[in-house]
């Protein structure tokens, strides 16, 4: 009877991915400037808004462009309000 082999501990793919993501997030938090994080947050907002509009377009609306027109108008309103607050804040 041959001797039993000890099970080898190979690194798991899930552990490698998890450690890589943890390193990426910690590096992003520590080395990215605040202004770039603000731009990233805005791009994430636009991405999530686009996904929500697409889901609405596919699931609810019978005319697909209504959701995109409404979303563009909503973003225009939000941008107008933000611009107004900037002007009032800086110009007085």
Backbone atoms as SQL, in Angstrom:
CREATE TABLE atoms (id INTEGER PRIMARY KEY, chain TEXT, resi INTEGER, resn TEXT, atom TEXT, x REAL, y REAL, z REAL);
INSERT INTO atoms VALUES
  (1, 'A', 1, 'UNK', 'N', 0.849, -1.174, 0.000),
  (2, 'A', 1, 'UNK', 'CA', 0.000, 0.000, 0.000),
  (3, 'A', 1, 'UNK', 'C', 0.894, 1.238, 0.000),
  (4, 'A', 2, 'UNK', 'N', 0.700, 2.127, -0.988),
  (5, 'A', 2, 'UNK', 'CA', 1.554, 3.317, -1.052),
  (6, 'A', 2, 'UNK', 'C', 1.207, 4.295, 0.059),
  (7, 'A', 3, 'UNK', 'N', 2.175, 5.104, 0.479),
  (8, 'A', 3, 'UNK', 'CA', 1.900, 6.084, 1.543),
  (9, 'A', 3, 'UNK', 'C', 0.949, 7.164, 1.041),
  (10, 'A', 4, 'UNK', 'N', 0.162, 7.662, 1.982),
  (11, 'A', 4, 'UNK', 'CA', -0.803, 8.713, 1.640),
  (12, 'A', 4, 'UNK', 'C', -0.077, 10.036, 1.466),
  (13, 'A', 5, 'UNK', 'N', -0.514, 10.778, 0.470),
  (14, 'A', 5, 'UNK', 'CA', 0.081, 12.083, 0.211),
  (15, 'A', 5, 'UNK', 'C', -0.685, 13.149, 0.994),
  (16, 'A', 6, 'UNK', 'N', 0.047, 14.073, 1.516),
  (17, 'A', 6, 'UNK', 'CA', -0.585, 15.179, 2.230),
  (18, 'A', 6, 'UNK', 'C', -1.241, 16.102, 1.196),
  (19, 'A', 7, 'UNK', 'N', -2.454, 16.583, 1.466),
  (20, 'A', 7, 'UNK', 'CA', -3.110, 17.472, 0.500),
  (21, 'A', 7, 'UNK', 'C', -2.341, 18.779, 0.372),
  (22, 'A', 8, 'UNK', 'N', -2.089, 19.139, -0.864),
  (23, 'A', 8, 'UNK', 'CA', -1.351, 20.388, -1.085),
  (24, 'A', 8, 'UNK', 'C', -2.326, 21.552, -1.019),
  (25, 'A', 9, 'UNK', 'N', -1.855, 22.631, -0.459),
  (26, 'A', 9, 'UNK', 'CA', -2.702, 23.812, -0.327),
  (27, 'A', 9, 'UNK', 'C', -2.380, 24.763, -1.464),
  (28, 'A', 10, 'UNK', 'N', -3.144, 24.676, -2.512),
  (29, 'A', 10, 'UNK', 'CA', -2.991, 25.583, -3.640),
  (30, 'A', 10, 'UNK', 'C', -3.830, 26.828, -3.358),
  (31, 'A', 11, 'UNK', 'N', -3.328, 27.990, -3.710),
  (32, 'A', 11, 'UNK', 'CA', -4.114, 29.199, -3.472),
  (33, 'A', 11, 'UNK', 'C', -5.378, 29.177, -4.326),
  (34, 'A', 12, 'UNK', 'N', -6.474, 29.545, -3.712),
  (35, 'A', 12, 'UNK', 'CA', -7.740, 29.524, -4.433),
  (36, 'A', 12, 'UNK', 'C', -7.882, 30.774, -5.282),
  (37, 'A', 13, 'UNK', 'N', -8.612, 30.643, -6.354),
  (38, 'A', 13, 'UNK', 'CA', -8.823, 31.780, -7.255),
  (39, 'A', 13, 'UNK', 'C', -9.656, 32.856, -6.565),
  (40, 'A', 14, 'UNK', 'N', -10.619, 32.438, -5.740),
  (41, 'A', 14, 'UNK', 'CA', -11.455, 33.410, -5.040),
  (42, 'A', 14, 'UNK', 'C', -10.625, 34.225, -4.049),
  (43, 'A', 15, 'UNK', 'N', -9.665, 33.580, -3.395),
  (44, 'A', 15, 'UNK', 'CA', -8.810, 34.299, -2.462),
  (45, 'A', 15, 'UNK', 'C', -7.907, 35.291, -3.170),
  (46, 'A', 16, 'UNK', 'N', -7.426, 34.913, -4.354),
  (47, 'A', 16, 'UNK', 'CA', -6.586, 35.822, -5.135),
  (48, 'A', 16, 'UNK', 'C', -7.379, 37.042, -5.596),
  (49, 'A', 17, 'UNK', 'N', -8.589, 36.804, -6.068),
  (50, 'A', 17, 'UNK', 'CA', -9.432, 37.917, -6.532),
  (51, 'A', 17, 'UNK', 'C', -9.794, 38.823, -5.366),
  (52, 'A', 18, 'UNK', 'N', -10.119, 38.228, -4.242),
  (53, 'A', 18, 'UNK', 'CA', -10.485, 39.014, -3.063),
  (54, 'A', 18, 'UNK', 'C', -9.319, 39.872, -2.587),
  (55, 'A', 19, 'UNK', 'N', -8.135, 39.296, -2.538),
  (56, 'A', 19, 'UNK', 'CA', -6.981, 40.083, -2.083),
  (57, 'A', 19, 'UNK', 'C', -6.623, 41.168, -3.096),
  (58, 'A', 20, 'UNK', 'N', -6.786, 40.871, -4.378),
  (59, 'A', 20, 'UNK', 'CA', -6.517, 41.891, -5.401),
  (60, 'A', 20, 'UNK', 'C', -7.508, 43.049, -5.294),
  (61, 'A', 21, 'UNK', 'N', -8.784, 42.730, -5.078),
  (62, 'A', 21, 'UNK', 'CA', -9.781, 43.799, -4.923),
  (63, 'A', 21, 'UNK', 'C', -9.541, 44.622, -3.665),
  (64, 'A', 22, 'UNK', 'N', -9.169, 43.954, -2.583),
  (65, 'A', 22, 'UNK', 'CA', -8.864, 44.688, -1.348),
  (66, 'A', 22, 'UNK', 'C', -7.676, 45.629, -1.549),
  (67, 'A', 23, 'UNK', 'N', -6.653, 45.157, -2.244),
  (68, 'A', 23, 'UNK', 'CA', -5.490, 45.993, -2.512),
  (69, 'A', 23, 'UNK', 'C', -5.859, 47.166, -3.416),
  (70, 'A', 24, 'UNK', 'N', -6.698, 46.922, -4.420),
  (71, 'A', 24, 'UNK', 'CA', -7.136, 47.976, -5.324),
  (72, 'A', 24, 'UNK', 'C', -7.921, 49.054, -4.580),
  (73, 'A', 25, 'UNK', 'N', -8.853, 48.641, -3.735),
  (74, 'A', 25, 'UNK', 'CA', -9.671, 49.600, -2.992),
  (75, 'A', 25, 'UNK', 'C', -8.820, 50.403, -2.016),
  (76, 'A', 26, 'UNK', 'N', -7.937, 49.742, -1.293),
  (77, 'A', 26, 'UNK', 'CA', -7.108, 50.484, -0.335),
  (78, 'A', 26, 'UNK', 'C', -6.154, 51.436, -1.050),
  (79, 'A', 27, 'UNK', 'N', -5.605, 51.015, -2.182),
  (80, 'A', 27, 'UNK', 'CA', -4.735, 51.896, -2.952),
  (81, 'A', 27, 'UNK', 'C', -5.514, 53.088, -3.494),
  (82, 'A', 28, 'UNK', 'N', -6.741, 52.850, -3.970),
  (83, 'A', 28, 'UNK', 'CA', -7.587, 53.934, -4.481),
  (84, 'A', 28, 'UNK', 'C', -7.894, 54.949, -3.377),
  (85, 'A', 29, 'UNK', 'N', -8.236, 54.448, -2.203),
  (86, 'A', 29, 'UNK', 'CA', -8.567, 55.341, -1.089),
  (87, 'A', 29, 'UNK', 'C', -7.361, 56.161, -0.634),
  (88, 'A', 30, 'UNK', 'N', -6.182, 55.557, -0.644),
  (89, 'A', 30, 'UNK', 'CA', -5.006, 56.224, -0.096),
  (90, 'A', 30, 'UNK', 'C', -4.303, 57.150, -1.082),
  (91, 'A', 31, 'UNK', 'N', -4.330, 56.845, -2.380),
  (92, 'A', 31, 'UNK', 'CA', -3.511, 57.600, -3.312),
  (93, 'A', 31, 'UNK', 'C', -4.282, 58.485, -4.285),
  (94, 'A', 32, 'UNK', 'N', -5.594, 58.338, -4.376),
  (95, 'A', 32, 'UNK', 'CA', -6.363, 59.127, -5.344),
  (96, 'A', 32, 'UNK', 'C', -6.721, 60.481, -4.747),
  (97, 'A', 33, 'UNK', 'N', -6.494, 61.561, -5.488),
  (98, 'A', 33, 'UNK', 'CA', -6.867, 62.890, -4.987),
  (99, 'A', 33, 'UNK', 'C', -8.386, 63.033, -4.848),
  (100, 'A', 34, 'UNK', 'N', -8.790, 63.931, -3.980),
  (101, 'A', 34, 'UNK', 'CA', -10.212, 64.115, -3.682),
  (102, 'A', 34, 'UNK', 'C', -10.974, 64.594, -4.917),
  (103, 'A', 35, 'UNK', 'N', -10.361, 65.457, -5.713),
  (104, 'A', 35, 'UNK', 'CA', -11.049, 65.964, -6.910),
  (105, 'A', 35, 'UNK', 'C', -11.320, 64.845, -7.907),
  (106, 'A', 36, 'UNK', 'N', -10.402, 63.916, -8.023),
  (107, 'A', 36, 'UNK', 'CA', -10.614, 62.792, -8.914),
  (108, 'A', 36, 'UNK', 'C', -11.691, 61.850, -8.374),
  (109, 'A', 37, 'UNK', 'N', -11.735, 61.688, -7.058),
  (110, 'A', 37, 'UNK', 'CA', -12.801, 60.887, -6.450),
  (111, 'A', 37, 'UNK', 'C', -14.163, 61.513, -6.701),
  (112, 'A', 38, 'UNK', 'N', -14.222, 62.848, -6.694),
  (113, 'A', 38, 'UNK', 'CA', -15.471, 63.536, -6.982),
  (114, 'A', 38, 'UNK', 'C', -15.907, 63.277, -8.419),
  (115, 'A', 39, 'UNK', 'N', -14.976, 63.329, -9.347),
  (116, 'A', 39, 'UNK', 'CA', -15.299, 63.012, -10.740),
  (117, 'A', 39, 'UNK', 'C', -15.735, 61.552, -10.898),
  (118, 'A', 40, 'UNK', 'N', -15.080, 60.659, -10.181),
  (119, 'A', 40, 'UNK', 'CA', -15.469, 59.255, -10.234),
  (120, 'A', 40, 'UNK', 'C', -16.880, 59.054, -9.689),
  (121, 'A', 41, 'UNK', 'N', -17.213, 59.770, -8.630),
  (122, 'A', 41, 'UNK', 'CA', -18.564, 59.671, -8.070),
  (123, 'A', 41, 'UNK', 'C', -19.600, 60.182, -9.066),
  (124, 'A', 42, 'UNK', 'N', -19.286, 61.273, -9.767),
  (125, 'A', 42, 'UNK', 'CA', -20.206, 61.803, -10.767),
  (126, 'A', 42, 'UNK', 'C', -20.388, 60.817, -11.920),
  (127, 'A', 43, 'UNK', 'N', -19.301, 60.212, -12.381),
  (128, 'A', 43, 'UNK', 'CA', -19.405, 59.221, -13.446),
  (129, 'A', 43, 'UNK', 'C', -20.201, 58.000, -13.004),
  (130, 'A', 44, 'UNK', 'N', -20.031, 57.598, -11.757),
  (131, 'A', 44, 'UNK', 'CA', -20.825, 56.496, -11.223),
  (132, 'A', 44, 'UNK', 'C', -22.307, 56.865, -11.189),
  (133, 'A', 45, 'UNK', 'N', -22.613, 58.104, -10.799),
  (134, 'A', 45, 'UNK', 'CA', -23.995, 58.583, -10.800),
  (135, 'A', 45, 'UNK', 'C', -24.583, 58.529, -12.210),
  (136, 'A', 46, 'UNK', 'N', -23.821, 58.981, -13.202),
  (137, 'A', 46, 'UNK', 'CA', -24.306, 58.944, -14.581),
  (138, 'A', 46, 'UNK', 'C', -24.515, 57.510, -15.050),
  (139, 'A', 47, 'UNK', 'N', -23.623, 56.621, -14.674),
  (140, 'A', 47, 'UNK', 'CA', -23.743, 55.223, -15.059),
  (141, 'A', 47, 'UNK', 'C', -24.984, 54.588, -14.453),
  (142, 'A', 48, 'UNK', 'N', -25.216, 54.818, -13.162),
  (143, 'A', 48, 'UNK', 'CA', -26.382, 54.250, -12.482),
  (144, 'A', 48, 'UNK', 'C', -27.670, 54.851, -13.040),
  (145, 'A', 49, 'UNK', 'N', -27.657, 56.151, -13.334),
  (146, 'A', 49, 'UNK', 'CA', -28.824, 56.786, -13.933),
  (147, 'A', 49, 'UNK', 'C', -29.129, 56.181, -15.299),
  (148, 'A', 50, 'UNK', 'N', -28.102, 55.957, -16.098),
  (149, 'A', 50, 'UNK', 'CA', -28.304, 55.334, -17.402),
  (150, 'A', 50, 'UNK', 'C', -28.862, 53.931, -17.299),
  (151, 'A', 51, 'UNK', 'N', -28.374, 53.157, -16.334),
  (152, 'A', 51, 'UNK', 'CA', -28.902, 51.808, -16.130),
  (153, 'A', 51, 'UNK', 'C', -30.367, 51.871, -15.711),
  (154, 'A', 52, 'UNK', 'N', -30.701, 52.787, -14.799),
  (155, 'A', 52, 'UNK', 'CA', -32.094, 52.917, -14.361),
  (156, 'A', 52, 'UNK', 'C', -32.997, 53.317, -15.526),
  (157, 'A', 53, 'UNK', 'N', -32.537, 54.205, -16.373),
  (158, 'A', 53, 'UNK', 'CA', -33.334, 54.608, -17.529),
  (159, 'A', 53, 'UNK', 'C', -33.512, 53.444, -18.503),
  (160, 'A', 54, 'UNK', 'N', -32.464, 52.663, -18.701),
  (161, 'A', 54, 'UNK', 'CA', -32.569, 51.528, -19.607),
  (162, 'A', 54, 'UNK', 'C', -33.536, 50.483, -19.066),
  (163, 'A', 55, 'UNK', 'N', -33.475, 50.216, -17.759),
  (164, 'A', 55, 'UNK', 'CA', -34.392, 49.255, -17.147),
  (165, 'A', 55, 'UNK', 'C', -35.831, 49.750, -17.269),
  (166, 'A', 56, 'UNK', 'N', -36.037, 51.035, -17.022),
  (167, 'A', 56, 'UNK', 'CA', -37.369, 51.606, -17.183),
  (168, 'A', 56, 'UNK', 'C', -37.827, 51.481, -18.630),
  (169, 'A', 57, 'UNK', 'N', -36.931, 51.737, -19.541),
  (170, 'A', 57, 'UNK', 'CA', -37.243, 51.665, -20.976),
  (171, 'A', 57, 'UNK', 'C', -37.658, 50.249, -21.369),
  (172, 'A', 58, 'UNK', 'N', -36.967, 49.257, -20.862),
  (173, 'A', 58, 'UNK', 'CA', -37.237, 47.879, -21.243),
  (174, 'A', 58, 'UNK', 'C', -38.471, 47.331, -20.534),
  (175, 'A', 59, 'UNK', 'N', -38.626, 47.619, -19.247),
  (176, 'A', 59, 'UNK', 'CA', -39.676, 46.979, -18.460),
  (177, 'A', 59, 'UNK', 'C', -41.010, 47.720, -18.445),
  (178, 'A', 60, 'UNK', 'N', -40.998, 49.030, -18.438),
  (179, 'A', 60, 'UNK', 'CA', -42.219, 49.779, -18.165),
  (180, 'A', 60, 'UNK', 'C', -42.749, 50.516, -19.374),
  (181, 'A', 61, 'UNK', 'N', -41.893, 51.218, -20.061),
  (182, 'A', 61, 'UNK', 'CA', -42.339, 52.133, -21.103),
  (183, 'A', 61, 'UNK', 'C', -42.665, 51.397, -22.396),
  (184, 'A', 62, 'UNK', 'N', -43.714, 51.886, -23.079),
  (185, 'A', 62, 'UNK', 'CA', -44.016, 51.311, -24.383),
  (186, 'A', 62, 'UNK', 'C', -43.335, 52.105, -25.492),
  (187, 'A', 63, 'UNK', 'N', -42.881, 53.301, -25.192),
  (188, 'A', 63, 'UNK', 'CA', -42.123, 54.104, -26.143),
  (189, 'A', 63, 'UNK', 'C', -40.747, 54.316, -25.548),
  (190, 'A', 64, 'UNK', 'N', -39.703, 53.757, -26.114),
  (191, 'A', 64, 'UNK', 'CA', -38.418, 53.670, -25.422),
  (192, 'A', 64, 'UNK', 'C', -37.724, 54.991, -25.144),
  (193, 'A', 65, 'UNK', 'N', -38.030, 56.045, -25.896),
  (194, 'A', 65, 'UNK', 'CA', -37.261, 57.269, -25.710),
  (195, 'A', 65, 'UNK', 'C', -37.815, 58.166, -24.610),
  (196, 'A', 66, 'UNK', 'N', -38.991, 57.839, -24.084),
  (197, 'A', 66, 'UNK', 'CA', -39.553, 58.654, -23.002),
  (198, 'A', 66, 'UNK', 'C', -38.653, 58.666, -21.771),
  (199, 'A', 67, 'UNK', 'N', -38.107, 57.518, -21.424),
  (200, 'A', 67, 'UNK', 'CA', -37.268, 57.448, -20.225),
  (201, 'A', 67, 'UNK', 'C', -35.996, 58.255, -20.405),
  (202, 'A', 68, 'UNK', 'N', -35.406, 58.218, -21.593),
  (203, 'A', 68, 'UNK', 'CA', -34.168, 58.951, -21.817),
  (204, 'A', 68, 'UNK', 'C', -34.412, 60.460, -21.878),
  (205, 'A', 69, 'UNK', 'N', -35.549, 60.867, -22.446),
  (206, 'A', 69, 'UNK', 'CA', -35.882, 62.293, -22.473),
  (207, 'A', 69, 'UNK', 'C', -36.139, 62.792, -21.059),
  (208, 'A', 70, 'UNK', 'N', -36.888, 62.029, -20.280),
  (209, 'A', 70, 'UNK', 'CA', -37.169, 62.425, -18.900),
  (210, 'A', 70, 'UNK', 'C', -35.889, 62.459, -18.070),
  (211, 'A', 71, 'UNK', 'N', -35.013, 61.499, -18.274),
  (212, 'A', 71, 'UNK', 'CA', -33.748, 61.481, -17.536),
  (213, 'A', 71, 'UNK', 'C', -32.872, 62.655, -17.898),
  (214, 'A', 72, 'UNK', 'N', -32.826, 62.997, -19.187),
  (215, 'A', 72, 'UNK', 'CA', -32.017, 64.148, -19.609),
  (216, 'A', 72, 'UNK', 'C', -32.585, 65.427, -19.025),
  (217, 'A', 73, 'UNK', 'N', -33.899, 65.546, -18.995),
  (218, 'A', 73, 'UNK', 'CA', -34.518, 66.742, -18.419),
  (219, 'A', 73, 'UNK', 'C', -34.265, 66.804, -16.912),
  (220, 'A', 74, 'UNK', 'N', -34.338, 65.656, -16.238),
  (221, 'A', 74, 'UNK', 'CA', -34.057, 65.622, -14.803),
  (222, 'A', 74, 'UNK', 'C', -32.624, 66.003, -14.491),
  (223, 'A', 75, 'UNK', 'N', -31.692, 65.514, -15.285),
  (224, 'A', 75, 'UNK', 'CA', -30.289, 65.881, -15.076),
  (225, 'A', 75, 'UNK', 'C', -30.071, 67.364, -15.362),
  (226, 'A', 76, 'UNK', 'N', -30.790, 67.899, -16.353),
  (227, 'A', 76, 'UNK', 'CA', -30.705, 69.331, -16.634),
  (228, 'A', 76, 'UNK', 'C', -31.198, 70.144, -15.442),
  (229, 'A', 77, 'UNK', 'N', -32.300, 69.710, -14.828),
  (230, 'A', 77, 'UNK', 'CA', -32.820, 70.433, -13.657),
  (231, 'A', 77, 'UNK', 'C', -31.845, 70.373, -12.492),
  (232, 'A', 78, 'UNK', 'N', -31.302, 69.197, -12.245),
  (233, 'A', 78, 'UNK', 'CA', -30.347, 69.057, -11.135),
  (234, 'A', 78, 'UNK', 'C', -29.109, 69.913, -11.389),
  (235, 'A', 79, 'UNK', 'N', -28.601, 69.875, -12.624),
  (236, 'A', 79, 'UNK', 'CA', -27.422, 70.675, -12.955),
  (237, 'A', 79, 'UNK', 'C', -27.723, 72.167, -12.834),
  (238, 'A', 80, 'UNK', 'N', -28.931, 72.586, -13.192),
  (239, 'A', 80, 'UNK', 'CA', -29.303, 73.999, -13.067),
  (240, 'A', 80, 'UNK', 'C', -29.334, 74.436, -11.610),
  (241, 'A', 81, 'UNK', 'N', -29.871, 73.585, -10.762),
  (242, 'A', 81, 'UNK', 'CA', -29.932, 73.913, -9.333),
  (243, 'A', 81, 'UNK', 'C', -28.527, 73.982, -8.745),
  (244, 'A', 82, 'UNK', 'N', -27.680, 73.027, -9.107),
  (245, 'A', 82, 'UNK', 'CA', -26.302, 73.019, -8.601),
  (246, 'A', 82, 'UNK', 'C', -25.559, 74.262, -9.087),
  (247, 'A', 83, 'UNK', 'N', -25.732, 74.608, -10.365),
  (248, 'A', 83, 'UNK', 'CA', -25.098, 75.815, -10.894),
  (249, 'A', 83, 'UNK', 'C', -25.598, 77.055, -10.163),
  (250, 'A', 84, 'UNK', 'N', -26.886, 77.102, -9.879),
  (251, 'A', 84, 'UNK', 'CA', -27.455, 78.239, -9.141),
  (252, 'A', 84, 'UNK', 'C', -26.806, 78.364, -7.762),
  (253, 'A', 85, 'UNK', 'N', -26.652, 77.236, -7.064),
  (254, 'A', 85, 'UNK', 'CA', -26.037, 77.277, -5.739),
  (255, 'A', 85, 'UNK', 'C', -24.578, 77.713, -5.814),
  (256, 'A', 86, 'UNK', 'N', -23.856, 77.284, -6.838),
  (257, 'A', 86, 'UNK', 'CA', -22.473, 77.730, -6.995),
  (258, 'A', 86, 'UNK', 'C', -22.400, 79.229, -7.229),
  (259, 'A', 87, 'UNK', 'N', -23.272, 79.738, -8.093),
  (260, 'A', 87, 'UNK', 'CA', -23.263, 81.168, -8.392),
  (261, 'A', 87, 'UNK', 'C', -23.601, 81.960, -7.147),
  (262, 'A', 88, 'UNK', 'N', -24.634, 81.537, -6.413),
  (263, 'A', 88, 'UNK', 'CA', -25.023, 82.257, -5.208),
  (264, 'A', 88, 'UNK', 'C', -23.900, 82.187, -4.172),
  (265, 'A', 89, 'UNK', 'N', -23.245, 81.047, -4.063),
  (266, 'A', 89, 'UNK', 'CA', -22.182, 80.899, -3.081),
  (267, 'A', 89, 'UNK', 'C', -20.963, 81.749, -3.407),
  (268, 'A', 90, 'UNK', 'N', -20.555, 81.781, -4.650),
  (269, 'A', 90, 'UNK', 'CA', -19.336, 82.499, -5.007),
  (270, 'A', 90, 'UNK', 'C', -19.553, 83.972, -5.273),
  (271, 'A', 91, 'UNK', 'N', -20.698, 84.341, -5.851),
  (272, 'A', 91, 'UNK', 'CA', -20.932, 85.733, -6.172),
  (273, 'A', 91, 'UNK', 'C', -21.712, 86.477, -5.096),
  (274, 'A', 92, 'UNK', 'N', -22.433, 85.742, -4.306),
  (275, 'A', 92, 'UNK', 'CA', -23.140, 86.364, -3.175),
  (276, 'A', 92, 'UNK', 'C', -24.529, 86.780, -3.458);
